[in-house]
Amino acid sequence: MGKNVGAKLGQGISPKQFIEGMTKNQEQFRSIYETFEWPNKEDRKYFESLNGRDDLNCLIIAADWCGDVVRNVPVVFQALAVSGIPTEVLIMEQHLDTMDEFLTMGGRSIPIVIFADKEGVVRGQWGPRTKHVQEPMIAFKLGNPDREASDYQQKLTAAREEIMRRYGEGEGTAYQTDIISELRQLLTTI
């Protein structure tokens, strides 16, 4: 049987509550949220077309201290706002049981965007980063299984630096276009 988050539906906070309750990175989060521009009209129309669907809910596992949340979730919020899909945020530390059902390569990585039907059956998930931005971390984890290796931290730092470089490509918004594209691709399969 697949994953089910039915018990978590209604347990989260709204996107607005998440933003207003941020104690870290709120200014940067708001800046990305407020300056977001749709990559093209077709993507916006697609997300707007989802307004007629009443069979989906979205849960986002997040925390305000996480840089990936700060960069990615404002874009996700914007896409979901026009879609009409009910969206709740689960603060990771308050929902570790759910977080541990959605590990990334064995680790707690956020944000995780979960799409579920009205009964809570998980229909799809996205995160913690776009495929292009996540590639260096996947390569690092696959190539460095020994956390005690003398060069582990050095290689981890290099992987993180490459992730930051990829976030900054294309004047800093190319990754946002990728988020919209990947979410759209996922939602078309649900």
N, CA, C and O of each residue as an XYZ file, in Angstrom:
760
protein
N       0.840     -1.186      0.000
C       0.000      0.000      0.000
C       0.878      1.240      0.000
O       1.941      1.250      0.621
N       0.439      2.290     -0.695
C       1.205      3.523     -0.794
C       1.112      4.370      0.465
O       0.448      4.005      1.435
N       1.776      5.484      0.426
C       1.786      6.401      1.567
C       0.438      7.090      1.696
O      -0.253      7.330      0.707
N       0.075      7.408      2.950
C      -1.169      8.109      3.217
C      -0.916      9.186      4.269
O      -0.366      8.904      5.333
N      -1.319     10.420      3.966
C      -1.156     11.541      4.886
C      -2.499     12.054      5.378
O      -2.613     13.194      5.829
N      -3.521     11.199      5.286
C      -4.869     11.605      5.681
C      -4.940     12.168      7.088
O      -5.677     13.123      7.334
N      -4.182     11.588      8.021
C      -4.197     12.064      9.405
C      -3.578     13.452      9.544
O      -3.795     14.120     10.555
N      -2.826     13.890      8.565
C      -2.165     15.199      8.621
C      -2.979     16.303      7.954
O      -2.725     17.486      8.178
N      -3.957     15.918      7.133
C      -4.780     16.939      6.476
C      -5.517     17.742      7.547
O      -6.175     17.174      8.419
N      -5.400     19.048      7.472
C      -6.012     19.922      8.464
C      -5.137     20.181      9.679
O      -5.537     20.917     10.580
N      -3.947     19.588      9.717
C      -3.044     19.757     10.859
C      -1.974     20.831     10.623
O      -1.257     21.218     11.545
N      -1.879     21.301      9.388
C      -0.846     22.278      9.057
C      -1.329     23.716      9.211
O      -2.426     23.977      9.702
N      -0.488     24.622      8.782
C      -0.826     26.045      8.790
C      -0.906     26.531      7.345
O      -0.374     25.889      6.440
N      -1.559     27.644      7.136
C      -1.700     28.184      5.788
C      -0.381     28.803      5.325
O       0.475     29.137      6.144
N      -0.221     28.954      3.999
C       0.971     29.647      3.512
C       1.138     31.027      4.159
O       2.250     31.416      4.515
N       0.041     31.758      4.310
C       0.108     33.089      4.925
C       0.608     32.995      6.367
O       1.448     33.790      6.789
N       0.091     32.023      7.118
C       0.543     31.839      8.501
C       2.018     31.468      8.551
O       2.746     31.919      9.435
N       2.458     30.648      7.607
C       3.870     30.277      7.564
C       4.735     31.517      7.366
O       5.698     31.731      8.102
N       4.389     32.333      6.372
C       5.183     33.530      6.082
C       5.174     34.480      7.281
O       6.225     34.967      7.698
N       3.999     34.738      7.828
C       3.897     35.680      8.947
C       4.593     35.170     10.206
O       5.054     35.967     11.023
N       4.673     33.852     10.369
C       5.287     33.277     11.555
C       6.784     33.036     11.446
O       7.412     32.563     12.394
N       7.355     33.361     10.296
C       8.785     33.119     10.111
C       9.610     33.963     11.076
O       9.383     35.166     11.210
N      10.561     33.331     11.742
C      11.475     34.063     12.625
C      12.862     34.155     11.997
O      13.724     34.884     12.489
N      13.075     33.414     10.912
C      14.342     33.456     10.179
C      14.027     33.615      8.695
O      13.039     33.070      8.203
N      14.857     34.352      7.995
C      14.813     34.454      6.526
C      13.520     35.023      5.945
O      13.262     34.865      4.751
N      12.716     35.674      6.758
C      11.426     36.165      6.277
C      11.583     37.202      5.168
O      10.846     37.180      4.183
N      12.535     38.102      5.328
C      12.724     39.153      4.326
C      13.097     38.561      2.966
O      12.534     38.954      1.944
N      14.040     37.624      2.949
C      14.453     36.994      1.690
C      13.293     36.187      1.097
O      13.069     36.225     -0.113
N      12.561     35.462      1.936
C      11.420     34.677      1.480
C      10.390     35.593      0.814
O       9.937     35.326     -0.299
N      10.027     36.678      1.509
C       9.037     37.627      0.959
C       9.529     38.243     -0.347
O       8.748     38.433     -1.279
N      10.813     38.553     -0.414
C      11.366     39.149     -1.635
C      11.198     38.209     -2.826
O      10.771     38.636     -3.899
N      11.530     36.940     -2.643
C      11.381     35.965     -3.729
C       9.905     35.799     -4.076
O       9.543     35.731     -5.251
N       9.058     35.734     -3.061
C       7.617     35.575     -3.269
C       7.046     36.758     -4.061
O       6.293     36.574     -5.017
N       7.414     37.959     -3.648
C       6.837     39.170     -4.246
C       7.400     39.486     -5.625
O       6.734     40.153     -6.417
N       8.603     39.026     -5.931
C       9.195     39.332     -7.243
C       9.023     38.188     -8.246
O       9.471     38.289     -9.388
N       8.377     37.106     -7.821
C       8.163     35.979     -8.731
C       7.391     36.427     -9.969
O       6.406     37.159     -9.880
N       7.869     35.963    -11.127
C       7.173     36.208    -12.380
C       6.994     34.877    -13.077
O       7.910     34.055    -13.105
N       5.809     34.660    -13.641
C       5.549     33.436    -14.374
C       6.480     33.345    -15.563
O       6.674     34.338    -16.265
N       7.067     32.170    -15.813
C       7.984     32.012    -16.946
C       7.290     32.261    -18.281
O       7.896     32.770    -19.223
N       6.009     31.895    -18.348
C       5.243     32.120    -19.573
C       3.754     32.033    -19.259
O       3.356     31.544    -18.202
N       2.939     32.515    -20.193
C       1.485     32.535    -19.982
C       0.897     31.132    -19.932
O      -0.070     30.888    -19.210
N       1.474     30.208    -20.698
C       0.942     28.851    -20.743
C       1.036     28.163    -19.382
O       0.109     27.463    -18.973
N       2.147     28.360    -18.686
C       2.285     27.753    -17.361
C       1.244     28.321    -16.403
O       0.581     27.576    -15.681
N       1.107     29.623    -16.402
C       0.103     30.229    -15.508
C      -1.295     29.712    -15.839
O      -2.066     29.389    -14.936
N      -1.623     29.633    -17.126
C      -2.941     29.126    -17.525
C      -3.138     27.692    -17.068
O      -4.228     27.319    -16.633
N      -2.092     26.889    -17.163
C      -2.197     25.506    -16.716
C      -2.569     25.461    -15.232
O      -3.510     24.767    -14.849
N      -1.837     26.197    -14.403
C      -2.113     26.170    -12.963
C      -3.496     26.741    -12.661
O      -4.191     26.244    -11.774
N      -3.894     27.768    -13.383
C      -5.250     28.318    -13.211
C      -6.300     27.277    -13.588
O      -7.375     27.244    -12.989
N      -6.008     26.431    -14.568
C      -6.972     25.421    -15.023
C      -7.253     24.367    -13.955
O      -8.237     23.634    -14.057
N      -6.417     24.283    -12.948
C      -6.608     23.291    -11.889
C      -7.694     23.713    -10.895
O      -8.085     22.921    -10.038
N      -8.180     24.948    -11.002
C      -9.184     25.445    -10.063
C     -10.441     24.594    -10.022
O     -11.120     24.561     -8.996
N     -10.768     23.912    -11.098
C     -11.960     23.081    -11.112
C     -11.796     21.759    -10.393
O     -12.785     21.072    -10.134
N     -10.572     21.390    -10.066
C     -10.321     20.095     -9.410
C     -10.548     20.229     -7.911
O     -10.036     21.141     -7.263
N     -11.309     19.318     -7.391
C     -11.529     19.320     -5.945
C     -11.054     18.015     -5.317
O     -11.480     17.645     -4.223
N     -10.166     17.327     -6.027
C      -9.712     16.015     -5.568
C      -8.289     16.022     -5.023
O      -7.736     14.961     -4.733
N      -7.689     17.199     -4.879
C      -6.299     17.259     -4.427
C      -6.122     18.188     -3.236
O      -6.819     19.193     -3.095
N      -5.183     17.831     -2.396
C      -4.685     18.680     -1.319
C      -3.175     18.697     -1.439
O      -2.578     17.791     -2.021
N      -2.563     19.727     -0.889
C      -1.103     19.811     -0.883
C      -0.622     20.061      0.538
O      -1.114     20.948      1.235
N       0.350     19.255      0.949
C       1.055     19.469      2.208
C       2.507     19.765      1.853
O       3.093     19.097      1.002
N       3.082     20.764      2.504
C       4.483     21.106      2.276
C       5.217     20.999      3.602
O       4.906     21.714      4.554
N       6.188     20.104      3.657
C       7.022     19.997      4.850
C       8.126     21.033      4.704
O       8.868     21.024      3.723
N       8.232     21.928      5.687
C       9.162     23.052      5.566
C       9.592     23.554      6.944
O       9.046     23.154      7.972
N      10.581     24.439      6.931
C      11.037     25.159      8.118
C      11.708     26.443      7.651
O      12.354     26.461      6.603
N      11.559     27.505      8.413
C      12.062     28.810      7.976
C      13.579     28.945      7.978
O      14.112     29.864      7.356
N      14.284     28.052      8.660
C      15.746     28.129      8.727
C      16.427     27.556      7.492
O      17.630     27.742      7.308
N      15.670     26.858      6.640
C      16.255     26.123      5.517
C      16.362     26.987      4.257
O      15.371     27.552      3.795
N      17.567     27.079      3.716
C      17.795     27.865      2.507
C      17.018     27.362      1.306
O      16.558     28.164      0.493
N      16.860     26.046      1.173
C      16.083     25.508      0.051
C      14.614     25.883      0.182
O      13.955     26.149     -0.822
N      14.095     25.908      1.399
C      12.714     26.353      1.621
C      12.580     27.814      1.200
O      11.626     28.185      0.517
N      13.536     28.635      1.610
C      13.479     30.072      1.303
C      13.503     30.319     -0.199
O      12.816     31.222     -0.679
N      14.268     29.547     -0.949
C      14.366     29.745     -2.397
C      13.201     29.110     -3.160
O      12.725     29.680     -4.142
N      12.740     27.944     -2.723
C      11.783     27.168     -3.513
C      10.322     27.366     -3.134
O       9.461     27.444     -4.010
N      10.034     27.449     -1.847
C       8.636     27.493     -1.420
C       7.900     28.758     -1.883
O       6.708     28.665     -2.176
N       8.534     29.927     -1.966
C       7.782     31.076     -2.498
C       7.229     30.811     -3.904
O       6.119     31.233     -4.231
N       8.001     30.120     -4.717
C       7.576     29.789     -6.082
C       6.432     28.776     -6.032
O       5.443     28.909     -6.752
N       6.577     27.761     -5.174
C       5.521     26.757     -5.017
C       4.239     27.432     -4.524
O       3.156     27.155     -5.041
N       4.353     28.308     -3.536
C       3.180     29.036     -3.028
C       2.479     29.798     -4.153
O       1.253     29.770     -4.262
N       3.268     30.479     -4.987
C       2.665     31.264     -6.080
C       1.917     30.356     -7.049
O       0.800     30.674     -7.458
N       2.516     29.238     -7.418
C       1.866     28.316     -8.357
C       0.588     27.746     -7.755
O      -0.439     27.673     -8.430
N       0.647     27.346     -6.502
C      -0.513     26.729     -5.873
C      -1.606     27.748     -5.571
O      -2.786     27.399     -5.542
N      -1.227     28.998     -5.347
C      -2.236     30.034     -5.073
C      -3.196     30.188     -6.251
O      -4.403     30.334     -6.054
N      -2.669     30.157     -7.469
C      -3.550     30.320     -8.633
C      -4.242     29.013     -9.006
O      -5.194     29.020     -9.786
N      -3.775     27.893     -8.459
C      -4.346     26.584     -8.805
C      -5.619     26.267     -8.025
O      -6.438     25.455     -8.456
N      -5.774     26.912     -6.882
C      -6.923     26.609     -6.040
C      -6.770     25.330     -5.233
O      -7.709     24.937     -4.540
N      -5.626     24.671     -5.298
C      -5.406     23.445     -4.520
C      -5.184     23.834     -3.054
O      -4.260     24.591     -2.759
N      -6.011     23.332     -2.134
C      -5.800     23.644     -0.718
C      -4.381     23.250     -0.294
O      -3.930     22.129     -0.531
N      -3.700     24.198      0.333
C      -2.290     24.017      0.677
C      -2.055     24.296      2.148
O      -2.504     25.311      2.680
N      -1.349     23.391      2.797
C      -0.976     23.543      4.198
C       0.524     23.300      4.344
O       1.125     22.542      3.583
N       1.106     23.956      5.329
C       2.521     23.763      5.636
C       2.627     22.996      6.949
O       1.997     23.348      7.946
N       3.430     21.951      6.926
C       3.759     21.209      8.134
C       5.179     21.602      8.530
O       6.128     21.330      7.795
N       5.326     22.239      9.687
C       6.664     22.603     10.160
C       7.402     21.304     10.495
O       6.937     20.502     11.305
N       8.545     21.116      9.867
C       9.252     19.842      9.962
C       9.408     19.358     11.404
O       9.083     18.210     11.708
N       9.893     20.206     12.278
C      10.183     19.784     13.651
C       8.929     19.342     14.401
O       9.019     18.570     15.356
N       7.779     19.818     13.982
C       6.523     19.444     14.637
C       5.888     18.206     14.002
O       4.913     17.667     14.526
N       6.438     17.757     12.877
C       5.866     16.631     12.144
C       6.966     15.684     11.664
O       7.003     15.298     10.496
N       7.854     15.319     12.577
C       8.978     14.446     12.211
C       8.498     13.077     11.733
O       9.162     12.442     10.914
N       7.359     12.619     12.232
C       6.827     11.335     11.779
C       6.531     11.382     10.280
O       6.806     10.424      9.557
N       5.975     12.490      9.823
C       5.683     12.651      8.395
C       6.977     12.865      7.622
O       7.173     12.284      6.555
N       7.854     13.696      8.161
C       9.141     13.938      7.502
C       9.842     12.614      7.252
O      10.394     12.399      6.172
N       9.827     11.735      8.227
C      10.561     10.471      8.111
C       9.928      9.500      7.107
O      10.538      8.486      6.766
N       8.737      9.793      6.642
C       8.122      9.008      5.567
C       8.544      9.512      4.188
O       8.309      8.845      3.180
N       9.168     10.694      4.146
C       9.513     11.334      2.877
C      10.986     11.742      2.851
O      11.322     12.862      2.467
N      11.850     10.830      3.260
C      13.286     11.097      3.273
C      13.832     11.177      1.848
O      13.296     10.558      0.929
N      14.889     11.938      1.683
C      15.579     12.058      0.408
C      16.931     11.371      0.560
O      17.797     11.844      1.296
N      17.104     10.262     -0.135
C      18.344      9.488     -0.039
C      18.708      9.206      1.420
O      19.877      9.261      1.804
N      17.697      8.905      2.214
C      17.915      8.545      3.605
C      18.017      9.711      4.570
O      18.187      9.497      5.770
N      17.918     10.943      4.075
C      18.065     12.109      4.941
C      16.840     13.002      4.955
O      16.007     12.953      4.050
N      16.743     13.806      5.979
C      15.657     14.774      6.111
C      16.013     16.027      5.316
O      16.776     16.875      5.777
N      15.459     16.127      4.139
C      15.699     17.287      3.275
C      14.363     17.946      2.988
O      13.380     17.279      2.663
N      14.341     19.252      3.110
C      13.112     20.013      2.867
C      13.399     21.142      1.888
O      14.543     21.574      1.748
N      12.367     21.613      1.215
C      10.951     21.303      1.348
C      10.581     20.015      0.614
O      11.235     19.609     -0.347
N       9.518     19.393      1.098
C       8.882     18.288      0.396
C       7.437     18.714      0.145
O       6.696     19.020      1.079
N       7.055     18.729     -1.115
C       5.710     19.120     -1.529
C       4.957     17.830     -1.844
O       5.339     17.081     -2.743
N       3.886     17.581     -1.096
C       3.136     16.332     -1.210
C       1.742     16.631     -1.748
O       1.021     17.470     -1.208
N       1.376     15.939     -2.811
C       0.019     16.039     -3.337
C      -0.721     14.763     -2.965
O      -0.256     13.658     -3.243
N      -1.875     14.926     -2.335
C      -2.670     13.787     -1.899
C      -4.122     13.991     -2.294
O      -4.577     15.119     -2.488
N      -4.845     12.879     -2.410
C      -6.273     12.995     -2.694
C      -7.006     13.312     -1.385
O      -6.379     13.464     -0.336
N      -8.318     13.410     -1.456
C      -9.106     13.811     -0.279
C      -9.020     12.814      0.872
O      -9.253     13.179      2.024
N      -8.687     11.555      0.571
C      -8.524     10.549      1.621
C      -7.096     10.529      2.163
O      -6.798      9.793      3.104
N      -6.222     11.328      1.576
C      -4.845     11.394      2.041
C      -3.881     10.477      1.313
O      -2.700     10.424      1.657
N      -4.369      9.748      0.307
C      -3.478      8.878     -0.458
C      -2.524      9.763     -1.266
O      -2.962     10.608     -2.047
N      -1.239      9.562     -1.075
C      -0.233     10.375     -1.753
C      -0.230     10.027     -3.236
O      -0.060      8.871     -3.623
N      -0.422     11.060     -4.055
C      -0.469     10.883     -5.507
C       0.825     11.324     -6.177
O       1.107     10.933     -7.310
N       1.617     12.145     -5.472
C       2.886     12.607     -6.023
C       3.603     13.495     -5.027
O       3.000     14.008     -4.084
N       4.902     13.672     -5.246
C       5.678     14.562     -4.386
C       6.785     15.222     -5.190
O       7.224     14.713     -6.221
N       7.224     16.373     -4.686
C       8.300     17.124     -5.316
C       9.210     17.634     -4.207
O       8.763     17.908     -3.093
N      10.501     17.756     -4.532
C      11.430     18.391     -3.608
C      12.577     17.457     -3.271
O      12.571     16.285     -3.648
N      13.528     17.968     -2.581
C      13.625     19.286     -1.971
C      14.103     20.395     -2.925
O      14.001     21.582     -2.616
N      14.620     19.985     -4.077
C      15.129     20.949     -5.058
C      14.748     20.462     -6.449
O      14.290     19.333     -6.626
N      14.946     21.334     -7.429
C      14.765     20.898     -8.812
C      15.818     19.846     -9.136
O      16.846     19.758     -8.464
N      15.559     19.062    -10.150
C      16.504     18.000    -10.534
C      17.893     18.574    -10.819
O      18.897     18.022    -10.369
N      17.951     19.676    -11.564
C      19.232     20.278    -11.942
C      20.013     20.737    -10.709
O      21.222     20.516    -10.626
N      19.340     21.365     -9.764
C      20.019     21.852     -8.562
C      20.400     20.691     -7.642
O      21.416     20.763     -6.950
N      19.608     19.635     -7.624
C      19.847     18.493     -6.734
C      20.968     17.575     -7.220
O      21.553     16.848     -6.417
N      21.277     17.593     -8.513
C      22.280     16.677     -9.081
C      23.591     16.609     -8.293
O      24.071     15.506     -8.030
N      24.191     17.742     -7.904
C      25.472     17.647     -7.173
C      25.355     16.887     -5.847
O      26.283     16.179     -5.454
N      24.214     17.032     -5.156
C      24.057     16.325     -3.878
C      23.867     14.835     -4.110
O      24.391     14.022     -3.348
N      23.137     14.466     -5.136
C      22.975     13.048     -5.457
C      24.333     12.436     -5.778
O      24.679     11.368     -5.271
N      25.098     13.121     -6.624
C      26.429     12.619     -6.983
C      27.320     12.501     -5.746
O      28.050     11.522     -5.588
N      27.253     13.504     -4.873
C      28.066     13.468     -3.649
C      27.684     12.271     -2.785
O      28.555     11.515     -2.354
N      26.388     12.091     -2.529
C      25.947     11.004     -1.640
C      26.286      9.633     -2.221
O      26.694      8.730     -1.491
N      26.117      9.479     -3.526
C      26.442      8.191     -4.145
C      27.942      7.914     -4.122
O      28.361      6.765     -3.977
N      28.746      8.956     -4.262
C      30.188      8.785     -4.324
C      30.903      8.836     -2.992
O      32.105      8.579     -2.920
N      30.171      9.166     -1.926
C      30.808      9.337     -0.618
C      29.974      8.695      0.495
O      29.438      9.395      1.353
N      29.868      7.381      0.479
C      29.029      6.719      1.487
C      29.642      6.722      2.895
O      28.922      6.552      3.879
N      30.963      6.913      2.998
C      31.644      6.861      4.292
C      31.723      8.256      4.908
O      32.560      9.071      4.520
N      30.849      8.517      5.865
C      30.805      9.836      6.520
C      32.060     10.111      7.346
O      32.327     11.257      7.709
N      32.826      9.070      7.641
C      34.045      9.225      8.445
C      35.290      9.446      7.579
O      36.384      9.630      8.111
N      35.134      9.430      6.269
C      36.281      9.618      5.378
C      36.916     10.994      5.620
O      36.221     11.964      5.922
N      38.238     11.063      5.485
C      38.951     12.307      5.796
C      38.549     13.475      4.899
O      38.638     14.630      5.315
N      38.107     13.189      3.668
C      37.739     14.272      2.753
C      36.226     14.459      2.617
O      35.769     15.188      1.736
N      35.442     13.799      3.491
C      33.982     13.853      3.401
C      33.465     15.300      3.484
O      32.696     15.737      2.628
N      33.890     16.029      4.509
C      33.396     17.397      4.698
C      33.821     18.310      3.552
O      33.051     19.167      3.119
N      35.038     18.129      3.065
C      35.530     18.937      1.949
C      34.669     18.703      0.699
O      34.299     19.647      0.001
N      34.364     17.448      0.436
C      33.540     17.127     -0.737
C      32.097     17.595     -0.551
O      31.454     18.026     -1.508
N      31.588     17.511      0.686
C      30.243     18.009      0.975
C      30.169     19.518      0.741
O      29.203     20.017      0.163
N      31.185     20.229      1.189
C      31.240     21.677      0.969
C      31.267     21.990     -0.520
O      30.593     22.919     -0.966
N      32.025     21.240     -1.287
C      32.083     21.453     -2.744
C      30.716     21.205     -3.386
O      30.306     21.952     -4.275
N      30.008     20.159     -2.940
C      28.678     19.864     -3.481
C      27.718     21.006     -3.157
O      26.932     21.418     -4.010
N      27.778     21.515     -1.938
C      26.905     22.631     -1.536
C      27.230     23.898     -2.336
O      26.328     24.647     -2.712
N      28.505     24.129     -2.589
C      28.893     25.295     -3.398
C      28.349     25.176     -4.821
O      27.906     26.169     -5.399
N      28.380     23.980     -5.383
C      27.843     23.767     -6.727
C      26.321     23.955     -6.736
O      25.771     24.489     -7.700
N      25.647     23.525     -5.684
C      24.199     23.747     -5.575
C      23.912     25.249     -5.575
O      23.012     25.711     -6.276
N      24.668     26.001     -4.797
C      24.456     27.459     -4.745
C      24.733     28.099     -6.106
O      24.033     29.025     -6.516
N      25.751     27.603     -6.800
C      26.040     28.130     -8.133
C      24.860     27.877     -9.059
O      24.470     28.752     -9.831
N      24.297     26.684     -8.980
C      23.165     26.349     -9.843
C      21.926     27.156     -9.500
O      21.149     27.499    -10.392
N      21.729     27.463     -8.240
C      20.621     28.350     -7.888
C      20.793     29.720     -8.543
O      19.814     30.362     -8.924
N      22.039     30.158     -8.668
C      22.310     31.486     -9.202
C      22.381     31.589    -10.705
O      22.489     32.696    -11.231
N      22.325     30.481    -11.417
C      22.405     30.512    -12.880
C      21.248     31.306    -13.474
O      20.169     31.381    -12.885
N      21.476     31.893    -14.634
C      20.410     32.587    -15.338
C      19.851     33.755    -14.564
O      18.636     33.943    -14.496
N      20.739     34.545    -13.977
C      20.364     35.714    -13.185
C      19.504     35.339    -11.980
O      18.741     36.159    -11.470
N      19.634     34.104    -11.538
C      19.000     33.715    -10.297
C      17.563     33.239    -10.376
O      16.995     32.859     -9.352
N      16.950     33.244    -11.561
C      15.556     32.809    -11.621
C      15.336     31.579    -12.504
O      14.207     31.099    -12.608
N      16.368     31.070    -13.128
C      16.197     29.889    -13.982
C      15.659     28.711    -13.173
O      14.841     27.938    -13.672
N      16.111     28.574    -11.937
C      15.621     27.478    -11.102
C      14.120     27.617    -10.840
O      13.429     26.613    -10.667
N      13.611     28.846    -10.809
C      12.175     29.046    -10.594
C      11.369     28.516    -11.782
O      10.307     27.919    -11.603
N      11.874     28.735    -12.981
C      11.237     28.188    -14.173
C      11.219     26.667    -14.095
O      10.234     26.033    -14.475
N      12.310     26.083    -13.602
C      12.384     24.629    -13.447
C      11.374     24.120    -12.417
O      10.768     23.067    -12.615
N      11.187     24.858    -11.322
C      10.202     24.455    -10.312
C       8.811     24.392    -10.947
O       8.094     23.403    -10.797
N       8.445     25.449    -11.650
C       7.124     25.505    -12.289
C       6.980     24.344    -13.275
O       5.948     23.672    -13.306
N       8.012     24.116    -14.070
C       7.978     23.045    -15.061
C       7.835     21.675    -14.399
O       7.034     20.852    -14.842
N       8.610     21.428    -13.340
C       8.558     20.129    -12.674
C       7.229     19.915    -11.956
O       6.688     18.809    -11.974
N       6.699     20.962    -11.326
C       5.383     20.830    -10.677
C       4.298     20.570    -11.711
O       3.420     19.733    -11.502
N       4.362     21.285    -12.822
C       3.371     21.093    -13.884
C       3.436     19.665    -14.412
O       2.409     19.010    -14.586
N       4.646     19.192    -14.664
C       4.841     17.839    -15.166
C       4.268     16.809    -14.182
O       3.611     15.852    -14.593
N       4.521     17.009    -12.893
C       4.007     16.109    -11.877
C       2.481     16.137    -11.841
O       1.841     15.086    -11.834
N       1.904     17.322    -11.818
C       0.457     17.446    -11.708
C      -0.286     16.881    -12.922
O      -1.427     16.436    -12.794
N       0.341     16.894    -14.082
C      -0.322     16.330    -15.257
C      -0.446     14.815    -15.156
O      -1.249     14.213    -15.869
N       0.342     14.190    -14.278
C       0.278     12.731    -14.110
C      -0.680     12.292    -13.000
O      -0.912     11.099    -12.804
N      -1.225     13.259    -12.287
C      -2.103     12.943    -11.134
C      -3.561     13.017    -11.561
O      -4.455     12.787    -10.746
